[in-house]
């Protein structure tokens, strides 16, 4: 899934996901050949955990 799909599943904006990447809270997956980053279920769980730990609902 792409960043927009990940953000929609977690209920945040893509900007929030990028902010977590920049802060080092959420690891950023490598780019694929097509130039996009592919996120998986693990990334969704990590994002949900990071949101829970930061106290954001």
PDBQT receptor file of N, H, CA, C and O in Angstrom, charges set to zero:
ATOM      1  N   UNK A   1       0.841  -1.165   0.000  1.00  0.00    +0.000 N 
ATOM      2  CA  UNK A   1       0.000   0.000   0.000  1.00  0.00    +0.000 C 
ATOM      3  C   UNK A   1       0.890   1.233   0.000  1.00  0.00    +0.000 C 
ATOM      4  O   UNK A   1       2.042   1.183   0.432  1.00  0.00    +0.000 OA
ATOM      5  N   UNK A   2       0.350   2.322  -0.482  1.00  0.00    +0.000 N 
ATOM      6  H   UNK A   2      -0.585   2.362  -0.832  1.00  0.00    +0.000 HD
ATOM      7  CA  UNK A   2       1.100   3.573  -0.541  1.00  0.00    +0.000 C 
ATOM      8  C   UNK A   2       0.845   4.414   0.693  1.00  0.00    +0.000 C 
ATOM      9  O   UNK A   2       0.035   4.046   1.544  1.00  0.00    +0.000 OA
ATOM     10  N   UNK A   3       1.532   5.538   0.796  1.00  0.00    +0.000 N 
ATOM     11  H   UNK A   3       2.190   5.837   0.106  1.00  0.00    +0.000 HD
ATOM     12  CA  UNK A   3       1.476   6.366   1.999  1.00  0.00    +0.000 C 
ATOM     13  C   UNK A   3       0.062   6.885   2.275  1.00  0.00    +0.000 C 
ATOM     14  O   UNK A   3      -0.342   6.985   3.434  1.00  0.00    +0.000 OA
ATOM     15  N   UNK A   4      -0.681   7.212   1.235  1.00  0.00    +0.000 N 
ATOM     16  H   UNK A   4      -0.352   7.131   0.294  1.00  0.00    +0.000 HD
ATOM     17  CA  UNK A   4      -2.041   7.702   1.425  1.00  0.00    +0.000 C 
ATOM     18  C   UNK A   4      -2.960   6.639   1.992  1.00  0.00    +0.000 C 
ATOM     19  O   UNK A   4      -3.815   6.923   2.830  1.00  0.00    +0.000 OA
ATOM     20  N   UNK A   5      -2.777   5.427   1.533  1.00  0.00    +0.000 N 
ATOM     21  H   UNK A   5      -2.082   5.196   0.853  1.00  0.00    +0.000 HD
ATOM     22  CA  UNK A   5      -3.585   4.311   2.035  1.00  0.00    +0.000 C 
ATOM     23  C   UNK A   5      -3.229   4.011   3.497  1.00  0.00    +0.000 C 
ATOM     24  O   UNK A   5      -4.107   3.735   4.314  1.00  0.00    +0.000 OA
ATOM     25  N   UNK A   6      -1.943   4.068   3.810  1.00  0.00    +0.000 N 
ATOM     26  H   UNK A   6      -1.229   4.292   3.146  1.00  0.00    +0.000 HD
ATOM     27  CA  UNK A   6      -1.500   3.853   5.193  1.00  0.00    +0.000 C 
ATOM     28  C   UNK A   6      -2.083   4.926   6.102  1.00  0.00    +0.000 C 
ATOM     29  O   UNK A   6      -2.579   4.625   7.187  1.00  0.00    +0.000 OA
ATOM     30  N   UNK A   7      -2.022   6.163   5.661  1.00  0.00    +0.000 N 
ATOM     31  H   UNK A   7      -1.619   6.408   4.779  1.00  0.00    +0.000 HD
ATOM     32  CA  UNK A   7      -2.549   7.266   6.461  1.00  0.00    +0.000 C 
ATOM     33  C   UNK A   7      -4.054   7.132   6.669  1.00  0.00    +0.000 C 
ATOM     34  O   UNK A   7      -4.556   7.392   7.763  1.00  0.00    +0.000 OA
ATOM     35  N   UNK A   8      -4.771   6.732   5.633  1.00  0.00    +0.000 N 
ATOM     36  H   UNK A   8      -4.364   6.522   4.744  1.00  0.00    +0.000 HD
ATOM     37  CA  UNK A   8      -6.218   6.565   5.750  1.00  0.00    +0.000 C 
ATOM     38  C   UNK A   8      -6.575   5.450   6.732  1.00  0.00    +0.000 C 
ATOM     39  O   UNK A   8      -7.527   5.585   7.501  1.00  0.00    +0.000 OA
ATOM     40  N   UNK A   9      -5.829   4.365   6.712  1.00  0.00    +0.000 N 
ATOM     41  H   UNK A   9      -5.055   4.256   6.088  1.00  0.00    +0.000 HD
ATOM     42  CA  UNK A   9      -6.076   3.270   7.654  1.00  0.00    +0.000 C 
ATOM     43  C   UNK A   9      -5.859   3.717   9.099  1.00  0.00    +0.000 C 
ATOM     44  O   UNK A   9      -6.594   3.316  10.001  1.00  0.00    +0.000 OA
ATOM     45  N   UNK A  10      -4.850   4.546   9.303  1.00  0.00    +0.000 N 
ATOM     46  H   UNK A  10      -4.253   4.872   8.571  1.00  0.00    +0.000 HD
ATOM     47  CA  UNK A  10      -4.526   4.981  10.657  1.00  0.00    +0.000 C 
ATOM     48  C   UNK A  10      -5.335   6.206  11.071  1.00  0.00    +0.000 C 
ATOM     49  O   UNK A  10      -5.346   6.567  12.247  1.00  0.00    +0.000 OA
ATOM     50  N   UNK A  11      -6.002   6.840  10.135  1.00  0.00    +0.000 N 
ATOM     51  H   UNK A  11      -5.993   6.546   9.179  1.00  0.00    +0.000 HD
ATOM     52  CA  UNK A  11      -6.799   8.015  10.455  1.00  0.00    +0.000 C 
ATOM     53  C   UNK A  11      -5.983   9.276  10.646  1.00  0.00    +0.000 C 
ATOM     54  O   UNK A  11      -6.366  10.160  11.413  1.00  0.00    +0.000 OA
ATOM     55  N   UNK A  12      -4.859   9.363   9.950  1.00  0.00    +0.000 N 
ATOM     56  H   UNK A  12      -4.548   8.645   9.327  1.00  0.00    +0.000 HD
ATOM     57  CA  UNK A  12      -4.007  10.551  10.020  1.00  0.00    +0.000 C 
ATOM     58  C   UNK A  12      -3.769  11.061   8.606  1.00  0.00    +0.000 C 
ATOM     59  O   UNK A  12      -4.209  10.452   7.631  1.00  0.00    +0.000 OA
ATOM     60  N   UNK A  13      -3.074  12.175   8.506  1.00  0.00    +0.000 N 
ATOM     61  H   UNK A  13      -2.717  12.670   9.298  1.00  0.00    +0.000 HD
ATOM     62  CA  UNK A  13      -2.737  12.709   7.188  1.00  0.00    +0.000 C 
ATOM     63  C   UNK A  13      -1.390  12.146   6.742  1.00  0.00    +0.000 C 
ATOM     64  O   UNK A  13      -0.628  11.612   7.548  1.00  0.00    +0.000 OA
ATOM     65  N   UNK A  14      -1.114  12.273   5.459  1.00  0.00    +0.000 N 
ATOM     66  H   UNK A  14      -1.734  12.707   4.804  1.00  0.00    +0.000 HD
ATOM     67  CA  UNK A  14       0.185  11.827   4.949  1.00  0.00    +0.000 C 
ATOM     68  C   UNK A  14       1.297  12.691   5.539  1.00  0.00    +0.000 C 
ATOM     69  O   UNK A  14       2.428  12.237   5.713  1.00  0.00    +0.000 OA
ATOM     70  N   UNK A  15       0.964  13.924   5.839  1.00  0.00    +0.000 N 
ATOM     71  H   UNK A  15       0.045  14.293   5.698  1.00  0.00    +0.000 HD
ATOM     72  CA  UNK A  15       1.947  14.808   6.456  1.00  0.00    +0.000 C 
ATOM     73  C   UNK A  15       2.382  14.289   7.833  1.00  0.00    +0.000 C 
ATOM     74  O   UNK A  15       3.551  14.407   8.201  1.00  0.00    +0.000 OA
ATOM     75  N   UNK A  16       1.450  13.721   8.583  1.00  0.00    +0.000 N 
ATOM     76  H   UNK A  16       0.500  13.625   8.284  1.00  0.00    +0.000 HD
ATOM     77  CA  UNK A  16       1.773  13.137   9.887  1.00  0.00    +0.000 C 
ATOM     78  C   UNK A  16       2.712  11.946   9.724  1.00  0.00    +0.000 C 
ATOM     79  O   UNK A  16       3.665  11.789  10.487  1.00  0.00    +0.000 OA
ATOM     80  N   UNK A  17       2.438  11.111   8.729  1.00  0.00    +0.000 N 
ATOM     81  H   UNK A  17       1.663  11.239   8.109  1.00  0.00    +0.000 HD
ATOM     82  CA  UNK A  17       3.297   9.948   8.477  1.00  0.00    +0.000 C 
ATOM     83  C   UNK A  17       4.706  10.420   8.125  1.00  0.00    +0.000 C 
ATOM     84  O   UNK A  17       5.692   9.881   8.629  1.00  0.00    +0.000 OA
ATOM     85  N   UNK A  18       4.794  11.419   7.264  1.00  0.00    +0.000 N 
ATOM     86  H   UNK A  18       3.993  11.856   6.855  1.00  0.00    +0.000 HD
ATOM     87  CA  UNK A  18       6.119  11.951   6.886  1.00  0.00    +0.000 C 
ATOM     88  C   UNK A  18       6.826  12.567   8.094  1.00  0.00    +0.000 C 
ATOM     89  O   UNK A  18       8.043  12.443   8.229  1.00  0.00    +0.000 OA
ATOM     90  N   UNK A  19       6.073  13.223   8.964  1.00  0.00    +0.000 N 
ATOM     91  H   UNK A  19       5.084  13.323   8.854  1.00  0.00    +0.000 HD
ATOM     92  CA  UNK A  19       6.650  13.805  10.178  1.00  0.00    +0.000 C 
ATOM     93  C   UNK A  19       7.239  12.700  11.064  1.00  0.00    +0.000 C 
ATOM     94  O   UNK A  19       8.337  12.850  11.601  1.00  0.00    +0.000 OA
ATOM     95  N   UNK A  20       6.516  11.610  11.213  1.00  0.00    +0.000 N 
ATOM     96  H   UNK A  20       5.625  11.488  10.777  1.00  0.00    +0.000 HD
ATOM     97  CA  UNK A  20       7.025  10.483  11.996  1.00  0.00    +0.000 C 
ATOM     98  C   UNK A  20       8.280   9.893  11.369  1.00  0.00    +0.000 C 
ATOM     99  O   UNK A  20       9.179   9.452  12.085  1.00  0.00    +0.000 OA
ATOM    100  N   UNK A  21       8.354   9.880  10.035  1.00  0.00    +0.000 N 
ATOM    101  H   UNK A  21       7.624  10.238   9.453  1.00  0.00    +0.000 HD
ATOM    102  CA  UNK A  21       9.575   9.417   9.363  1.00  0.00    +0.000 C 
ATOM    103  C   UNK A  21      10.730  10.356   9.702  1.00  0.00    +0.000 C 
ATOM    104  O   UNK A  21      11.823   9.910  10.051  1.00  0.00    +0.000 OA
ATOM    105  N   UNK A  22      10.482  11.636   9.596  1.00  0.00    +0.000 N 
ATOM    106  H   UNK A  22       9.594  11.998   9.312  1.00  0.00    +0.000 HD
ATOM    107  CA  UNK A  22      11.521  12.642   9.819  1.00  0.00    +0.000 C 
ATOM    108  C   UNK A  22      12.034  12.601  11.258  1.00  0.00    +0.000 C 
ATOM    109  O   UNK A  22      13.227  12.789  11.498  1.00  0.00    +0.000 OA
ATOM    110  N   UNK A  23      11.145  12.359  12.208  1.00  0.00    +0.000 N 
ATOM    111  H   UNK A  23      10.176  12.207  12.014  1.00  0.00    +0.000 HD
ATOM    112  CA  UNK A  23      11.521  12.309  13.617  1.00  0.00    +0.000 C 
ATOM    113  C   UNK A  23      12.151  10.974  14.011  1.00  0.00    +0.000 C 
ATOM    114  O   UNK A  23      12.714  10.853  15.099  1.00  0.00    +0.000 OA
ATOM    115  N   UNK A  24      12.060   9.984  13.144  1.00  0.00    +0.000 N 
ATOM    116  H   UNK A  24      11.602  10.082  12.260  1.00  0.00    +0.000 HD
ATOM    117  CA  UNK A  24      12.641   8.676  13.439  1.00  0.00    +0.000 C 
ATOM    118  C   UNK A  24      11.719   7.765  14.227  1.00  0.00    +0.000 C 
ATOM    119  O   UNK A  24      12.148   6.718  14.712  1.00  0.00    +0.000 OA
ATOM    120  N   UNK A  25      10.458   8.149  14.362  1.00  0.00    +0.000 N 
ATOM    121  H   UNK A  25      10.109   9.000  13.968  1.00  0.00    +0.000 HD
ATOM    122  CA  UNK A  25       9.492   7.342  15.099  1.00  0.00    +0.000 C 
ATOM    123  C   UNK A  25       9.055   6.148  14.265  1.00  0.00    +0.000 C 
ATOM    124  O   UNK A  25       8.842   5.059  14.797  1.00  0.00    +0.000 OA
ATOM    125  N   UNK A  26       8.921   6.346  12.978  1.00  0.00    +0.000 N 
ATOM    126  H   UNK A  26       9.094   7.231  12.545  1.00  0.00    +0.000 HD
ATOM    127  CA  UNK A  26       8.454   5.313  12.055  1.00  0.00    +0.000 C 
ATOM    128  C   UNK A  26       9.502   5.114  10.969  1.00  0.00    +0.000 C 
ATOM    129  O   UNK A  26       9.821   6.063  10.252  1.00  0.00    +0.000 OA
ATOM    130  N   UNK A  27      10.049   3.901  10.827  1.00  0.00    +0.000 N 
ATOM    131  H   UNK A  27       9.789   3.131  11.409  1.00  0.00    +0.000 HD
ATOM    132  CA  UNK A  27      11.059   3.683   9.782  1.00  0.00    +0.000 C 
ATOM    133  C   UNK A  27      10.448   3.828   8.396  1.00  0.00    +0.000 C 
ATOM    134  O   UNK A  27       9.290   3.477   8.166  1.00  0.00    +0.000 OA
ATOM    135  N   UNK A  28      11.243   4.346   7.491  1.00  0.00    +0.000 N 
ATOM    136  H   UNK A  28      12.183   4.630   7.678  1.00  0.00    +0.000 HD
ATOM    137  CA  UNK A  28      10.772   4.582   6.128  1.00  0.00    +0.000 C 
ATOM    138  C   UNK A  28      11.211   3.422   5.238  1.00  0.00    +0.000 C 
ATOM    139  O   UNK A  28      12.401   3.114   5.172  1.00  0.00    +0.000 OA
ATOM    140  N   UNK A  29      10.262   2.771   4.551  1.00  0.00    +0.000 N 
ATOM    141  H   UNK A  29       9.295   3.021   4.605  1.00  0.00    +0.000 HD
ATOM    142  CA  UNK A  29      10.640   1.660   3.676  1.00  0.00    +0.000 C 
ATOM    143  C   UNK A  29      11.393   2.164   2.450  1.00  0.00    +0.000 C 
ATOM    144  O   UNK A  29      11.210   3.310   2.038  1.00  0.00    +0.000 OA
ATOM    145  N   UNK A  30      12.231   1.324   1.871  1.00  0.00    +0.000 N 
ATOM    146  H   UNK A  30      12.379   0.394   2.206  1.00  0.00    +0.000 HD
ATOM    147  CA  UNK A  30      12.967   1.749   0.666  1.00  0.00    +0.000 C 
ATOM    148  C   UNK A  30      12.024   1.927  -0.527  1.00  0.00    +0.000 C 
ATOM    149  O   UNK A  30      10.928   1.370  -0.565  1.00  0.00    +0.000 OA
ATOM    150  N   UNK A  31      12.476   2.706  -1.481  1.00  0.00    +0.000 N 
ATOM    151  H   UNK A  31      13.367   3.159  -1.450  1.00  0.00    +0.000 HD
ATOM    152  CA  UNK A  31      11.678   2.930  -2.695  1.00  0.00    +0.000 C 
ATOM    153  C   UNK A  31      11.722   1.701  -3.594  1.00  0.00    +0.000 C 
ATOM    154  O   UNK A  31      12.726   0.993  -3.665  1.00  0.00    +0.000 OA
ATOM    155  N   UNK A  32      10.628   1.473  -4.263  1.00  0.00    +0.000 N 
ATOM    156  H   UNK A  32       9.812   2.048  -4.205  1.00  0.00    +0.000 HD
ATOM    157  CA  UNK A  32      10.562   0.392  -5.247  1.00  0.00    +0.000 C 
ATOM    158  C   UNK A  32      11.109   0.891  -6.576  1.00  0.00    +0.000 C 
ATOM    159  O   UNK A  32      11.505   2.051  -6.689  1.00  0.00    +0.000 OA
ATOM    160  N   UNK A  33      11.133   0.039  -7.563  1.00  0.00    +0.000 N 
ATOM    161  H   UNK A  33      10.812  -0.903  -7.471  1.00  0.00    +0.000 HD
ATOM    162  CA  UNK A  33      11.615   0.404  -8.891  1.00  0.00    +0.000 C 
ATOM    163  C   UNK A  33      10.748   1.506  -9.495  1.00  0.00    +0.000 C 
ATOM    164  O   UNK A  33      11.249   2.362 -10.225  1.00  0.00    +0.000 OA
ATOM    165  N   UNK A  34       9.445   1.488  -9.193  1.00  0.00    +0.000 N 
ATOM    166  H   UNK A  34       9.037   0.793  -8.601  1.00  0.00    +0.000 HD
ATOM    167  CA  UNK A  34       8.538   2.486  -9.744  1.00  0.00    +0.000 C 
ATOM    168  C   UNK A  34       8.623   3.832  -9.023  1.00  0.00    +0.000 C 
ATOM    169  O   UNK A  34       7.944   4.780  -9.416  1.00  0.00    +0.000 OA
ATOM    170  N   UNK A  35       9.442   3.932  -7.977  1.00  0.00    +0.000 N 
ATOM    171  H   UNK A  35       9.994   3.162  -7.657  1.00  0.00    +0.000 HD
ATOM    172  CA  UNK A  35       9.646   5.186  -7.270  1.00  0.00    +0.000 C 
ATOM    173  C   UNK A  35       8.799   5.366  -6.024  1.00  0.00    +0.000 C 
ATOM    174  O   UNK A  35       9.032   6.293  -5.248  1.00  0.00    +0.000 OA
ATOM    175  N   UNK A  36       7.819   4.495  -5.819  1.00  0.00    +0.000 N 
ATOM    176  H   UNK A  36       7.630   3.743  -6.450  1.00  0.00    +0.000 HD
ATOM    177  CA  UNK A  36       6.954   4.612  -4.653  1.00  0.00    +0.000 C 
ATOM    178  C   UNK A  36       7.491   3.777  -3.502  1.00  0.00    +0.000 C 
ATOM    179  O   UNK A  36       8.218   2.804  -3.706  1.00  0.00    +0.000 OA
ATOM    180  N   UNK A  37       7.124   4.168  -2.304  1.00  0.00    +0.000 N 
ATOM    181  H   UNK A  37       6.534   4.958  -2.139  1.00  0.00    +0.000 HD
ATOM    182  CA  UNK A  37       7.447   3.378  -1.117  1.00  0.00    +0.000 C 
ATOM    183  C   UNK A  37       6.252   2.480  -0.841  1.00  0.00    +0.000 C 
ATOM    184  O   UNK A  37       5.110   2.941  -0.863  1.00  0.00    +0.000 OA
ATOM    185  N   UNK A  38       6.499   1.229  -0.587  1.00  0.00    +0.000 N 
ATOM    186  H   UNK A  38       7.426   0.854  -0.569  1.00  0.00    +0.000 HD
ATOM    187  CA  UNK A  38       5.428   0.273  -0.326  1.00  0.00    +0.000 C 
ATOM    188  C   UNK A  38       5.367  -0.028   1.163  1.00  0.00    +0.000 C 
ATOM    189  O   UNK A  38       6.337  -0.503   1.754  1.00  0.00    +0.000 OA
ATOM    190  N   UNK A  39       4.227   0.252   1.755  1.00  0.00    +0.000 N 
ATOM    191  H   UNK A  39       3.439   0.637   1.275  1.00  0.00    +0.000 HD
ATOM    192  CA  UNK A  39       4.001   0.009   3.176  1.00  0.00    +0.000 C 
ATOM    193  C   UNK A  39       3.208  -1.282   3.337  1.00  0.00    +0.000 C 
ATOM    194  O   UNK A  39       2.452  -1.673   2.448  1.00  0.00    +0.000 OA
ATOM    195  N   UNK A  40       3.383  -1.930   4.466  1.00  0.00    +0.000 N 
ATOM    196  H   UNK A  40       3.997  -1.613   5.188  1.00  0.00    +0.000 HD
ATOM    197  CA  UNK A  40       2.678  -3.170   4.742  1.00  0.00    +0.000 C 
ATOM    198  C   UNK A  40       1.956  -3.130   6.076  1.00  0.00    +0.000 C 
ATOM    199  O   UNK A  40       1.818  -2.079   6.701  1.00  0.00    +0.000 OA
ATOM    200  N   UNK A  41       1.510  -4.280   6.488  1.00  0.00    +0.000 N 
ATOM    201  H   UNK A  41       1.622  -5.134   5.980  1.00  0.00    +0.000 HD
ATOM    202  CA  UNK A  41       0.782  -4.400   7.743  1.00  0.00    +0.000 C 
ATOM    203  C   UNK A  41       1.656  -4.007   8.937  1.00  0.00    +0.000 C 
ATOM    204  O   UNK A  41       1.171  -3.384   9.882  1.00  0.00    +0.000 OA
ATOM    205  N   UNK A  42       2.923  -4.363   8.898  1.00  0.00    +0.000 N 
ATOM    206  H   UNK A  42       3.316  -4.868   8.130  1.00  0.00    +0.000 HD
ATOM    207  CA  UNK A  42       3.834  -4.002   9.990  1.00  0.00    +0.000 C 
ATOM    208  C   UNK A  42       3.920  -2.492  10.153  1.00  0.00    +0.000 C 
ATOM    209  O   UNK A  42       3.946  -1.984  11.274  1.00  0.00    +0.000 OA
ATOM    210  N   UNK A  43       3.965  -1.776   9.036  1.00  0.00    +0.000 N 
ATOM    211  H   UNK A  43       3.944  -2.189   8.125  1.00  0.00    +0.000 HD
ATOM    212  CA  UNK A  43       4.026  -0.316   9.105  1.00  0.00    +0.000 C 
ATOM    213  C   UNK A  43       2.748   0.259   9.696  1.00  0.00    +0.000 C 
ATOM    214  O   UNK A  43       2.790   1.241  10.437  1.00  0.00    +0.000 OA
ATOM    215  N   UNK A  44       1.624  -0.345   9.374  1.00  0.00    +0.000 N 
ATOM    216  H   UNK A  44       1.590  -1.142   8.772  1.00  0.00    +0.000 HD
ATOM    217  CA  UNK A  44       0.346   0.103   9.930  1.00  0.00    +0.000 C 
ATOM    218  C   UNK A  44       0.339  -0.093  11.441  1.00  0.00    +0.000 C 
ATOM    219  O   UNK A  44      -0.106   0.784  12.182  1.00  0.00    +0.000 OA
ATOM    220  N   UNK A  45       0.823  -1.228  11.894  1.00  0.00    +0.000 N 
ATOM    221  H   UNK A  45       1.184  -1.941  11.293  1.00  0.00    +0.000 HD
ATOM    222  CA  UNK A  45       0.875  -1.503  13.328  1.00  0.00    +0.000 C 
ATOM    223  C   UNK A  45       1.860  -0.583  14.041  1.00  0.00    +0.000 C 
ATOM    224  O   UNK A  45       1.589  -0.122  15.150  1.00  0.00    +0.000 OA
ATOM    225  N   UNK A  46       3.001  -0.315  13.410  1.00  0.00    +0.000 N 
ATOM    226  H   UNK A  46       3.221  -0.690  12.510  1.00  0.00    +0.000 HD
ATOM    227  CA  UNK A  46       3.978   0.595  14.003  1.00  0.00    +0.000 C 
ATOM    228  C   UNK A  46       3.404   2.005  14.125  1.00  0.00    +0.000 C 
ATOM    229  O   UNK A  46       3.624   2.684  15.128  1.00  0.00    +0.000 OA
ATOM    230  N   UNK A  47       2.672   2.440  13.109  1.00  0.00    +0.000 N 
ATOM    231  H   UNK A  47       2.493   1.889  12.294  1.00  0.00    +0.000 HD
ATOM    232  CA  UNK A  47       2.060   3.766  13.141  1.00  0.00    +0.000 C 
ATOM    233  C   UNK A  47       1.001   3.847  14.235  1.00  0.00    +0.000 C 
ATOM    234  O   UNK A  47       0.921   4.845  14.951  1.00  0.00    +0.000 OA
ATOM    235  N   UNK A  48       0.191   2.805  14.364  1.00  0.00    +0.000 N 
ATOM    236  H   UNK A  48       0.256   1.995  13.781  1.00  0.00    +0.000 HD
ATOM    237  CA  UNK A  48      -0.831   2.782  15.415  1.00  0.00    +0.000 C 
ATOM    238  C   UNK A  48      -0.173   2.800  16.791  1.00  0.00    +0.000 C 
ATOM    239  O   UNK A  48      -0.649   3.485  17.696  1.00  0.00    +0.000 OA
ATOM    240  N   UNK A  49       0.890   2.072  16.951  1.00  0.00    +0.000 N 
ATOM    241  H   UNK A  49       1.276   1.515  16.215  1.00  0.00    +0.000 HD
ATOM    242  CA  UNK A  49       1.614   2.047  18.231  1.00  0.00    +0.000 C 
ATOM    243  C   UNK A  49       2.239   3.403  18.533  1.00  0.00    +0.000 C 
ATOM    244  O   UNK A  49       2.190   3.868  19.672  1.00  0.00    +0.000 OA
ATOM    245  N   UNK A  50       2.820   4.032  17.536  1.00  0.00    +0.000 N 
ATOM    246  H   UNK A  50       2.861   3.653  16.611  1.00  0.00    +0.000 HD
ATOM    247  CA  UNK A  50       3.436   5.347  17.731  1.00  0.00    +0.000 C 
ATOM    248  C   UNK A  50       2.384   6.370  18.125  1.00  0.00    +0.000 C 
ATOM    249  O   UNK A  50       2.631   7.212  18.988  1.00  0.00    +0.000 OA
ATOM    250  N   UNK A  51       1.222   6.305  17.506  1.00  0.00    +0.000 N 
ATOM    251  H   UNK A  51       1.021   5.620  16.805  1.00  0.00    +0.000 HD
ATOM    252  CA  UNK A  51       0.130   7.236  17.844  1.00  0.00    +0.000 C 
ATOM    253  C   UNK A  51      -0.358   6.993  19.264  1.00  0.00    +0.000 C 
ATOM    254  O   UNK A  51      -0.671   7.941  19.984  1.00  0.00    +0.000 OA
ATOM    255  N   UNK A  52      -0.426   5.735  19.670  1.00  0.00    +0.000 N 
ATOM    256  H   UNK A  52      -0.172   4.964  19.085  1.00  0.00    +0.000 HD
ATOM    257  CA  UNK A  52      -0.864   5.411  21.019  1.00  0.00    +0.000 C 
ATOM    258  C   UNK A  52       0.144   5.901  22.046  1.00  0.00    +0.000 C 
ATOM    259  O   UNK A  52      -0.239   6.427  23.091  1.00  0.00    +0.000 OA
ATOM    260  N   UNK A  53       1.446   5.730  21.751  1.00  0.00    +0.000 N 
ATOM    261  H   UNK A  53       1.756   5.303  20.902  1.00  0.00    +0.000 HD
ATOM    262  CA  UNK A  53       2.482   6.145  22.679  1.00  0.00    +0.000 C 
ATOM    263  C   UNK A  53       2.608   7.658  22.787  1.00  0.00    +0.000 C 
ATOM    264  O   UNK A  53       2.980   8.182  23.837  1.00  0.00    +0.000 OA
ATOM    265  N   UNK A  54       2.296   8.357  21.702  1.00  0.00    +0.000 N 
ATOM    266  H   UNK A  54       1.993   7.932  20.849  1.00  0.00    +0.000 HD
ATOM    267  CA  UNK A  54       2.379   9.823  21.747  1.00  0.00    +0.000 C 
ATOM    268  C   UNK A  54       1.116  10.428  22.333  1.00  0.00    +0.000 C 
ATOM    269  O   UNK A  54       1.060  11.629  22.597  1.00  0.00    +0.000 OA
ATOM    270  N   UNK A  55       0.108   9.601  22.533  1.00  0.00    +0.000 N 
ATOM    271  H   UNK A  55       0.154   8.626  22.318  1.00  0.00    +0.000 HD
ATOM    272  CA  UNK A  55      -1.121  10.096  23.149  1.00  0.00    +0.000 C 
ATOM    273  C   UNK A  55      -2.073  10.766  22.177  1.00  0.00    +0.000 C 
ATOM    274  O   UNK A  55      -3.009  11.449  22.591  1.00  0.00    +0.000 OA
ATOM    275  N   UNK A  56      -1.837  10.573  20.881  1.00  0.00    +0.000 N 
ATOM    276  H   UNK A  56      -1.076  10.018  20.545  1.00  0.00    +0.000 HD
ATOM    277  CA  UNK A  56      -2.748  11.158  19.881  1.00  0.00    +0.000 C 
ATOM    278  C   UNK A  56      -3.850  10.173  19.578  1.00  0.00    +0.000 C 
ATOM    279  O   UNK A  56      -3.605   8.971  19.469  1.00  0.00    +0.000 OA
ATOM    280  N   UNK A  57      -5.058  10.670  19.441  1.00  0.00    +0.000 N 
ATOM    281  H   UNK A  57      -5.258  11.646  19.529  1.00  0.00    +0.000 HD
ATOM    282  CA  UNK A  57      -6.156   9.749  19.148  1.00  0.00    +0.000 C 
ATOM    283  C   UNK A  57      -6.614   9.828  17.729  1.00  0.00    +0.000 C 
ATOM    284  O   UNK A  57      -7.533   9.110  17.336  1.00  0.00    +0.000 OA
TER     285      UNK A  57
